[in-house]
Amino acid sequence: MKVLGFTEARANFAKTLDAVVDDGEETVIHRNNDRSVVIISLAEWNAMKETQHLLNGANGEILRRRIADMDAPGRQVVVKTTEELEALTTEPERSGTEVA
């Protein structure tokens, strides 16, 4: 995380904002009156808000329960690529009888 003084941030404001977006790194603007601020990109803000939404209320309870289920002893996790998952949805159903 970068920390800049107010005067430096003001003198290089556009450059500071570009660095926040391009580098994906937060920047603290330090002010002498103990009213410092943090600048983050809109993409980072949106990701934080989405995570907050997923972890709150019923969504959070379901997510925590699913994670606990996956961490349960004896639980086997199967990892598949996106392509493998897509293939599962496009393969025709097989009835056990093949037509030649």
C-alpha positions in Angstrom: 0.0 0.0 0.0 1.4 3.4 -1.0 1.3 6.3 1.4 1.5 9.8 0.1 1.3 13.2 1.8 -1.6 15.5 0.9 0.7 17.9 -0.9 2.4 15.2 -3.0 -1.0 13.6 -3.9 -2.5 16.9 -4.9 0.6 17.8 -7.1 0.3 14.4 -8.9 -3.4 13.7 -8.6 -3.9 12.2 -12.1 -0.8 10.1 -11.8 -1.8 8.9 -8.4 -5.3 7.9 -9.6 -3.8 6.1 -12.7 -1.4 4.2 -10.4 -4.2 3.0 -8.2 -6.1 1.7 -11.2 -3.2 0.3 -13.1 -1.3 -1.3 -10.2 -4.4 -2.4 -8.3 -2.8 -1.0 -5.2 -4.5 1.2 -2.6 -3.1 4.6 -1.8 -3.4 6.3 1.5 -3.4 10.1 1.4 -2.1 11.2 4.8 -3.3 14.5 6.2 -2.0 16.2 9.3 -5.4 16.7 10.9 -5.8 12.9 11.3 -8.4 12.8 8.5 -6.5 10.5 6.1 -8.2 8.7 3.3 -7.7 5.6 1.1 -8.1 5.6 -2.6 -9.1 2.3 -4.3 -10.2 1.5 -7.8 -13.8 1.1 -8.6 -13.2 -2.5 -9.6 -11.7 -3.2 -6.1 -14.6 -1.4 -4.4 -17.1 -3.4 -6.4 -15.3 -6.7 -5.5 -15.3 -5.7 -1.8 -19.0 -4.9 -1.9 -19.8 -8.2 -3.6 -17.8 -10.1 -1.0 -19.6 -8.3 1.7 -23.0 -9.2 0.2 -22.0 -12.8 -0.2 -20.9 -13.1 3.4 -23.9 -11.4 5.0 -27.3 -12.8 6.0 -28.7 -16.0 4.5 -26.1 -15.9 1.7 -23.3 -16.0 4.2 -24.8 -18.8 6.2 -25.2 -20.9 3.1 -21.7 -20.2 2.0 -20.2 -21.0 5.4 -22.2 -24.2 5.5 -21.0 -25.3 2.1 -17.4 -24.5 3.0 -17.7 -26.6 6.2 -19.2 -29.4 4.1 -16.2 -29.4 1.8 -13.8 -29.4 4.7 -15.5 -32.3 6.4 -13.3 -35.4 7.1 -13.5 -38.0 4.3 -15.0 -35.5 1.8 -13.5 -36.0 -1.7 -13.2 -32.9 -3.9 -13.1 -33.4 -7.6 -11.5 -30.6 -9.6 -12.6 -30.0 -13.2 -11.6 -27.4 -15.7 -14.2 -25.1 -17.3 -14.0 -27.2 -20.5 -14.7 -30.4 -18.6 -17.7 -28.9 -17.0 -19.0 -27.5 -20.3 -18.6 -31.0 -21.8 -20.8 -32.4 -19.1 -23.6 -30.1 -20.0 -23.4 -30.8 -23.7 -23.0 -34.6 -23.8 -26.1 -36.4 -24.9 -27.7 -38.5 -22.1 -27.0 -42.2 -22.4 -29.7 -44.7 -21.7 -27.4 -47.6 -21.5 -28.4 -48.8 -25.0 -26.2 -47.6 -27.8 -27.4 -47.6 -31.4 -24.9 -48.8 -34.0 
